[in-house]
Amino acid sequence: MNEAWEVLIFIGMIAGMAAILGLCIWAWRDGNKKDGRSSQQYEELIQFVEARGWSHTAWFPGGGDRYCGGDPLPMQGTNIPIRDHIVGEFRGRPISCFEYNSREMNADGPDSVRYATVFAVTMPTPVPRMVIKRPRALDKVNARADALFGGGKVMALGDSEFDEAFRVIANDENFARSVLNGPMAQFLISDLRAKGEPLRFQECELLTWHQGRLRAEDIERKLNYLCDVLDHWPAQG
């Protein structure tokens, strides 16, 4: 009888391990369907970079450290790795873009992978940190967290149309007003791309980002938007 129970227990263990393995494979395949990038898309990315004379680094440990402090990277960290780090020049400005991924518990399942892609254009001079993004339903609840971790004070410009459309978090309110009072604010209100493209001014870079993998077809569109924003940058006297 004992031997029979041992066999049944052993079979149950094997079945349980097979079920867990099957679940992991299903989750991996399901994640690839949602956020996957095919080998053809990766080859297209490399060809896109090479055709423009840009450089590509597949794995860059520590490359994400300078971007910590807000979406889409962690609030803080060291030796944050990034993937597909691309550096080059676009419309006369130095640019970079990369992919960042993290594992977390979310609606897609336990320990699932979240991908984010960041695009950056270099500015001629360093500026105080400022984030411009679309309002969210929980903004009032998150105001204190944004003030602590989002780069400064949550502020209103005083332009009802702009304040309804955007949320500004700045660590230098006077600077933010000097930038946003005038052509920059009007451009953001009128340009349809601004509705889905968050902006972060940080030191000598202007960034935008989105959730998902880095693909060749997104790069010029995102960089064009960032360059258009900087074309409306007010002269700083």
Helices and strands as residue ranges (DSSP letters): H 2-35, H 39-51, E 55-60, G 65-67, E 82-90, E 93-106, E 109-133, H 139-149, E 153-155, H 160-165, E 167-170, H 173-180, H 183-190, G 192-196, E 199-211, H 216-231
